[in-house]
Amino acid sequence: MAEDERVSALEERLRRVEDQLEIMRLLSSYGPSVDSGSSRAAAELWTGDGAYDVGGMHRAEGHDHIADLYDSDHHQWLIHQGSGHLTEMPRVTVDGDRAEAVAYSAVLLREGERWYVWRASANHWTLKRTDSGWRIDTRYNRVLDGSEESHEVLRRGVH
């Protein structure tokens, strides 16, 4: 392999690694954003017309509606109890300017002096490279309740 081919191959590998790292940083900033009450910052992890399908219970589209989800009485109750929205390291697949990620997530909730897992879910994200970097296009999650639907979300990460 000629030197210029090797350099091009290394540049491509480095770009894929940088893309995956940026996506992991993006997804890992979700929990601190929502748990700190930074609703607008959390919503801006999405594209302007992005969507969040929350366990089949609610679908929010666009920054304003996603921020409203975090400003809702229910979410505010969670964070004022003491909560931790945790995302496991995702399995990320990058294809040019598009990507997919699959991971578990858990919401920890404080009850008095004890903490417990309040909700555990399977998550699938589609992402896009934008002028501002990688952003979430859609997030789809389902509670890990043994249902075929939750298993199907996890299968998306088994390639």
C-alpha positions as a printed Julia matrix, in Angstrom:
159×3 Matrix{Float64}:
   0.0    0.0    0.0
   1.38   3.4   -0.99
   2.03   6.03   1.65
  -0.81   8.3    0.48
  -3.23   5.34   0.64
  -2.06   4.54   4.17
  -2.5    8.17   5.24
  -6.0    8.24   3.72
  -6.91   4.98   5.46
  -5.61   6.33   8.79
  -7.54   9.58   8.34
 -10.73   7.61   7.68
 -10.18   5.41  10.74
  -9.5    8.47  12.9
 -12.68  10.15  11.64
 -14.76   7.07  12.55
 -13.21   6.99  16.03
 -13.81  10.72  16.51
 -17.42  10.34  15.33
 -18.05   7.51  17.79
 -16.45   9.47  20.64
 -18.52  12.58  19.85
 -21.72  10.49  19.78
 -20.88   8.85  23.11
 -20.2   12.28  24.64
 -23.5   13.57  23.26
 -25.5   10.65  24.67
 -23.7   10.75  28.03
 -24.53  14.46  28.44
 -28.25  13.62  28.45
 -28.46  12.51  32.11
 -26.66  15.49  33.63
 -28.76  17.83  31.49
 -32.15  16.42  32.48
 -31.23  15.77  36.13
 -29.94  19.31  36.63
 -33.14  20.84  35.23
 -31.38  22.12  32.11
 -34.38  21.41  29.91
 -33.36  23.58  26.95
 -29.82  22.16  26.89
 -31.25  18.64  26.99
 -33.68  19.42  24.14
 -30.87  20.84  22.01
 -29.14  17.45  21.99
 -31.72  16.74  19.25
 -31.97  18.17  15.76
 -34.5   21.0   15.42
 -37.16  18.58  14.18
 -35.96  15.58  16.19
 -38.3   13.31  18.13
 -38.28  11.43  21.42
 -40.66   8.49  21.75
 -40.78   7.86  25.5
 -41.72   4.26  26.07
 -44.8    4.48  23.86
 -46.38   6.82  26.44
 -45.49  10.13  24.83
 -43.84  11.41  21.66
 -42.26  14.88  21.7
 -41.06  16.49  18.47
 -38.86  19.57  18.16
 -36.83  21.45  20.74
 -39.78  23.22  22.37
 -41.85  20.07  22.9
 -38.86  18.06  24.1
 -38.0   20.85  26.58
 -41.66  20.86  27.7
 -41.3   17.16  28.5
 -38.49  17.97  30.95
 -40.36  20.97  32.36
 -43.47  18.85  33.01
 -44.73  18.32  36.56
 -43.84  14.61  36.37
 -40.21  15.18  35.36
 -39.81  18.04  37.85
 -41.11  15.73  40.59
 -38.45  13.16  39.62
 -35.53  15.56  39.74
 -36.67  17.17  42.97
 -36.89  13.73  44.62
 -33.32  13.12  43.48
 -32.87  11.2   40.25
 -30.12   9.92  38.03
 -30.76   9.23  34.35
 -27.99   6.81  33.41
 -27.13   5.64  29.9
 -24.92   2.6   29.46
 -22.12   2.89  26.93
 -23.93   2.59  23.59
 -23.13   0.37  20.65
 -22.63   2.98  17.92
 -22.68   2.33  14.19
 -21.64   5.24  11.97
 -22.49   5.37   8.27
 -21.25   8.65   6.79
 -23.3   11.52   8.22
 -25.84   9.2    9.86
 -25.47   6.9   12.85
 -27.41   4.54  15.08
 -26.85   3.69  18.72
 -28.4    1.09  21.02
 -28.01   0.97  24.79
 -29.69   0.31  28.09
 -30.74   3.19  30.29
 -31.89   3.34  33.88
 -33.47   6.01  36.0
 -32.39   5.89  39.62
 -34.69   7.51  42.14
 -34.08   8.51  45.74
 -36.62   7.5   48.34
 -35.59   8.74  51.76
 -32.09   7.43  52.3
 -32.25   4.67  49.7
 -31.82   4.66  45.94
 -33.48   2.2   43.6
 -33.89   1.56  39.88
 -37.19   3.22  39.08
 -37.15   2.41  35.36
 -34.9    0.37  33.06
 -35.24   0.69  29.29
 -33.87  -0.4   25.93
 -33.0    2.57  23.7
 -32.43   3.11  19.99
 -31.16   6.43  18.65
 -30.73   7.66  15.11
 -28.28  10.52  14.8
 -27.2   13.02  12.15
 -24.07  15.03  11.63
 -25.06  18.71  11.57
 -23.17  21.99  11.26
 -23.13  21.96  15.09
 -21.82  18.39  15.31
 -23.71  15.16  15.92
 -27.3   15.51  17.12
 -30.07  13.04  17.94
 -32.66  12.71  15.2
 -34.86  10.2   17.03
 -34.73   8.39  20.34
 -37.03   5.44  20.84
 -37.1    3.58  24.13
 -39.14   0.81  25.68
 -39.28  -0.37  29.27
 -37.51  -3.69  29.85
 -40.69  -5.51  30.78
 -40.03  -8.77  28.95
 -42.09  -7.67  25.95
 -41.19  -8.5   22.36
 -41.14  -4.76  21.68
 -38.35  -4.16  24.23
 -36.41  -7.16  22.91
 -36.7   -5.83  19.36
 -35.09  -2.53  20.41
 -32.12  -4.46  21.82
 -31.84  -6.61  18.68
 -31.1   -3.45  16.72
 -27.75  -3.39  18.51
 -26.87  -6.99  17.62
 -25.35  -6.67  14.14
